[in-house]
Amino acid sequence: MRALLARLRGAVERGTPQTRSAAVEALGRAPAGLLTLLDRHARCPERVRTVPAAPEAVVPSSDLLGGLVASLEADGRVRQAAVEALAAFGGPLPAAALAVRAVDWVPQVAAGARGALLARTAPDEAPAVVGVLLRVGERRRAQGLLAGYRSVLGEPAQRRAVRVLAGHADPPVRRFGVELALDLGEYVRGDLLRTALHDSDQVCRRLCAQRLLELDPEQAGRLLWASGAGVRELAVSALPADVPATRLVAPLADRARMVRAQARWKLYQRGEPPAEVYRKQLRKAVKAVDAAPGLLAGLAAGLGECGDAADVGALARLLPDPRAAVRRAAARAVGRLAKPYELVPLLAPLANDPDPGVAREVFGGLARVPHDVPPETLWIGRTRTEPAVRRLAERIGVRGGRAAMRSPGRARGR
């Protein structure tokens, strides 16, 4: 940051008009956090100890780059003059610079910047201002600043700026914009459904799903197929209490643990043991020739979370499955439910599984019985390429009193 500041100061003092223009353009494309970092590192000790300039010498350069660099200086008079100069420029970069100075520790500088900032609500300026304010919002001097700017954006004349915020590429700015748009009623039900199903940001998906379910709980069935696990969890919780168990099969076998837990809670609330539903659906899925691997894996994972040792036999039959996702879920479930003396016979043969996830679940289950794991199995774990598997094998060896591992050949020789 200090090297960049030195280059910027050099451009202000000695740069050609083309150099200064290029610097302004580059700063305008930079992330919002860059100005806050520049401001943090601008006042290095050697510059702070410099004798302050005379009052008549604190007027910053008349162009945008000069005003921006001056707004980072240690002398409060220079920053105050820079704020007055920046207020005359329009666009995202001066708006962001004013947002940085709005939390200045000198009250006069902060007051001037705040007064100019509340007028910067153009569609291209609002994202720059919000991006900075979100990053400085935890500072004591920033209390109430973001809320005040938010209230200005809530006026009817600023709806276009709100829509730009809701579609911005910076995730924090976009979440702020979506939340504000929801509060202002900018989204109709179609917009809410489309965002909840397909948006790339999980926070935006969840915000829109919550509002949609508040307006129309019947949309829960459509949200069960959303790409985001948070939205699917909300959809399951919004289903009616008497929803048939068959309709809960997909959530019970969901790939996300929190969705499976929410679906099980639906059954618990009405007195139905979810383990029985898992057992029934797993038997049906095993018999079906076209059962999807995701369904089998989800049912095995869910049964491992709520079943008991009596389910180990059914789960163990899935361990040789040719699909890695099914083996992985079965190994995790067996590792949770099997009795200690069953773990090594069931899981050790999978220690050399080609899928890293299966091997990780195998050694995670064997960690329950570190004293029973054979040296050959530990050696396999120690020599695998996956760091997570090697770490598990190391821990098992240390806990089992085998810190100094030997290869199988040396162990047999002894």
Secondary structure by P-SEA (a helix, b strand, c coil): caaaaaaaaaaaccccaaaaaaaaaaaaacccaaaaaaaaaccccccccccccccccccccccaaaaaaaaacccaaaaaaaaaaaaacccaaaaaaaaaacccccaaaaaaaaaaaaaccccccaaaaaaaaaaacccccccaaaaaaaaaaacccaaaaaaaaaacccaaaaaaaaaaaaaaccccaaaaaaaacccccaaaaaaaaaaaaaacccccccccccccaaaaaaaaaaccccccccccccccccccaaaaaaaaaaaaaacccaaaaaaaaaaaaaacccccaaaaaaaaaaaaacccccaaaaaaaacccccaaaaaaaaaaaaacccccccccccccccccccaaaaaaaaaaaccccccccaaaaaaaaacccaaaaaaaaaaaaaacccccccaaaaaac
